[in-house]
Amino acid sequence: MALHSVTISRSGSPLILSAANGYRVRILGPGERSWRLAEVEGAYQHGSNILGARLARTTLPLQVAITGSSLSQVQSRESALVSAVSQVVYTVTVNLDGAIYEWRCHPADITPVSAGERGGQGAWDEGQMRLAAPRKVYRLTIPRQPVPIQGAL
């Protein structure tokens, strides 16, 4: 399955995460599907009876490498990504071989990912800054509504 694009809605034009735009999606998934059950238990019954069920909000995991010809270009792209996923409500649309998945999302948690062991989580690796083509890598945990706008999961 080939990832064709990840699009984040925003005022003006959407942010398209693609290699052509300096964003390389490294990890992507729909997250889990989790139910919250309203149950009742009785002293004279085995187990419980379900009174109702609802899907819980979950997260969309995403890891993105941001590249550019200069560190200032990477920083500009980084600002665009942070701004896009900091909106109170936005949509994320994923195109996998023509299959479209779309979710309503909320402000994301963002963690820099280190390429080496020295920096650990939440730090940039010195080597990432010294590459001929600078890059920064981020792990995003995007809260999303459980029922997709489009797609199955």
C-alpha positions in Angstrom: 0.0 0.0 0.0 1.5 3.4 -1.0 0.8 6.5 1.0 -0.2 9.2 -1.5 -0.8 12.1 0.9 -1.7 13.3 4.4 -3.6 16.6 4.4 -4.4 18.8 7.4 -7.1 21.3 7.0 -6.5 24.9 8.1 -7.7 28.4 7.2 -6.5 29.3 3.8 -5.0 26.4 2.0 -4.6 22.9 3.6 -1.1 21.7 4.7 -0.2 18.7 2.5 2.4 16.4 4.1 4.4 15.0 1.1 8.1 14.6 0.2 7.6 17.3 -2.5 6.6 19.8 0.2 9.5 18.8 2.6 7.5 16.4 4.8 8.2 12.7 4.9 5.6 10.7 6.8 7.5 7.9 8.6 4.8 6.4 10.8 1.0 6.7 10.4 -2.0 4.7 11.6 -5.6 5.1 12.5 -5.1 4.4 16.2 -7.1 2.0 18.3 -10.9 1.6 18.4 -12.0 1.5 22.0 -15.5 1.1 23.5 -16.8 2.6 26.7 -19.5 0.4 28.2 -22.3 1.4 30.6 -22.9 -1.8 32.6 -24.9 -2.9 35.5 -24.1 -5.8 37.8 -26.5 -7.6 40.1 -26.0 -9.8 43.2 -27.9 -12.7 41.6 -26.5 -12.6 38.0 -23.3 -13.8 36.4 -21.2 -11.1 34.7 -23.0 -7.9 33.8 -25.6 -6.5 31.5 -24.7 -3.7 29.0 -27.0 -0.7 29.2 -25.2 1.2 26.5 -22.0 1.6 24.6 -20.1 4.4 23.0 -16.8 4.7 21.1 -14.1 6.6 23.0 -12.0 9.4 21.5 -8.6 7.9 20.5 -5.4 9.1 18.9 -3.9 9.1 15.4 -0.1 8.4 15.6 2.0 10.2 13.1 5.8 10.6 12.8 7.1 13.2 10.3 10.6 14.1 9.1 10.8 17.7 8.0 13.5 18.5 5.4 14.7 21.5 3.6 17.7 23.1 1.8 18.5 25.2 4.9 17.7 25.1 8.6 15.5 28.3 8.2 13.4 26.4 5.5 13.0 23.5 7.9 12.0 25.9 10.7 9.4 27.5 8.4 7.9 24.1 7.6 8.1 23.1 11.2 6.1 26.3 12.2 3.5 25.5 9.5 3.1 21.9 10.9 2.9 23.0 14.6 0.3 25.7 13.7 -1.8 23.2 11.7 -2.0 20.6 14.5 -2.5 23.2 17.2 -6.0 24.2 16.0 -8.9 23.4 18.3 -10.7 21.4 15.5 -9.3 20.4 12.1 -9.5 17.4 9.8 -6.8 15.0 8.8 -7.3 13.2 5.5 -5.1 10.2 4.5 -5.0 8.9 0.9 -3.7 5.3 0.8 -3.7 4.0 -2.8 -6.9 5.9 -3.5 -8.6 4.8 -0.3 -9.6 7.9 1.6 -9.7 8.1 5.5 -10.7 11.3 7.2 -11.1 12.2 10.9 -12.0 15.3 12.9 -9.1 16.0 15.2 -8.0 18.2 18.1 -4.7 19.8 19.3 -1.8 17.4 19.0 1.0 16.5 21.4 4.3 17.0 19.6 7.7 15.3 20.6 11.0 15.8 18.9 12.5 12.4 18.0 16.3 12.0 18.3 18.2 10.0 15.7 20.9 9.1 18.3 21.0 7.9 21.8 22.6 11.1 23.4 19.5 13.3 23.1 16.8 10.9 24.1 13.1 11.7 23.7 12.2 15.3 23.3 15.6 16.4 22.0 17.1 17.0 18.5 20.2 15.0 17.6 23.2 17.1 16.8 23.7 15.1 13.6 20.3 16.1 12.3 21.4 19.7 12.3 24.7 19.0 10.5 23.4 17.1 7.6 23.9 18.5 4.1 20.1 18.6 4.0 18.9 19.6 7.5 16.0 17.8 9.0 13.9 17.5 12.2 11.8 14.5 13.1 8.6 14.8 15.2 6.2 12.3 16.7 2.7 13.6 16.9 -0.1 12.2 19.0 -3.3 13.6 17.5 -6.6 13.2 19.4 -9.3 12.2 17.0 -13.0 11.6 17.1 -13.9 7.8 17.1 -16.3 7.9 14.1 -14.5 8.8 10.9 -15.8 11.3 8.5 -14.7 9.0 5.7 -13.2 5.4 5.8 -13.9 2.4 7.9 -11.8 2.8 11.1 
